[in-house]
Amino acid sequence: MEIRTLERKDREPLAALIRRIETFSQEEQDCAIELVDTALTAGNRDYSILVADRGQDGGGLVGYCCYGPTPMTEHAFDLYWIASAPEVRGQGIGAQLVSSMEGDLR
């Protein structure tokens, strides 16, 4: 599995994954997808997204996290969203995403 930065080609697969997260309300799904679009906008400095990708043969995107700097602070960040596909929960994907996020922030 590869944990990597969001790419434009990931937009639709990630939106589909977000729509499958049963604990997200419709409003939360819409907001999360809006942040994906914002993260893909040129010049964006507010949101970063990492994806957990098993590749085409392994099931594609199976998790993601969205984070960014806390407004009006220095060196503080918020984890806005983190989720994994229902079929891979409990396999450590969330922990890998958080570890990669922490590495990025260091």
N, C-alpha and C positions, 0 to 999 in steps of 0.2 A: 504494500500500500504506500502511496505517495501522499504526503501532506505538502500542498503547494499553494501559491497565490492564485486567486481567482483570475481567470482569463475570459475574454469575451465569448469564446465558444462554450463556456460553462453556463451562460445565462439561462437558457431554457432547461437544461438538466437540473440546475440548482432550483429554479422555480418549481419544477415538478417535484423535487424532493421536499421542498418547503410545504407544498400543498398536501403531501402525504403525512406530515407530522400531526398526528391526531390530537395532541395537546395544545396546538396552536388554534385559536379561534380564526374565523375568516378575516377579521380585522387585523389580527396579528400576522397572519399569512401575507396580507396585502402590504403591511408595513415592512415586513422582512424582505419582500420582493422589491419594494421601493428602495430599500437600502442597498440591495444588490445592484440595482440600476444606478444609484448614486455612486457606488464604489467603482463602477465601470466608466464613469464620466471623466473625461480628461481634466486634469488639474485637481481632482478630488484629493483632499487632505484630511477629511473628517472620518472616513470609514475604510477599514482594511478587512478583507475577507480571505480566509484560508479554507481550502477544501480538502477533504479526504477522498482520494481517487483510487479506485481499484482497477482502473483501466477498462477498456471495452470488454475484455473477456471475464473480468472479475466483478462486473456489476456497475461500473462507472462511479459516479459520485455517491458516496454513502454517508457523508457528514460535512458540516461546515461550522465555522464560527465567524462572527462579525464583531469587530472591536474598533476603538478609536480613542483619541485624546479626550479627556474630560474637559468640557468648556471651562474657561476662566481658571485653569490650574496649570501648573508646570510639572511635568514628569508624572502625571496621573492619567490613567486610562480606564475606560469602561469596557467590559465584555457585554455587548448588547444582545447577541443571539448565539446560541450553540445548540446543535441538534444532530442527531444521527438517524439513519433510516431504521424503521422498526425491526427489520430482520437482522440488524447487526448490533443492536443494543447489548450492552454488557460485555463487549469484546475489546474495550479499551480505546475506542476511537475518540471519544470525548477527551480522555486524558492525553492522547497524542496531539489533538488539536490545541489543547491548553498549553502543553509543553512547547509546541511550535510557536504559539503566540508569544509566550514568555521569552523564547529565544529571539524572536523578531523585535520585541520591545527592548531587550537588553542592548 
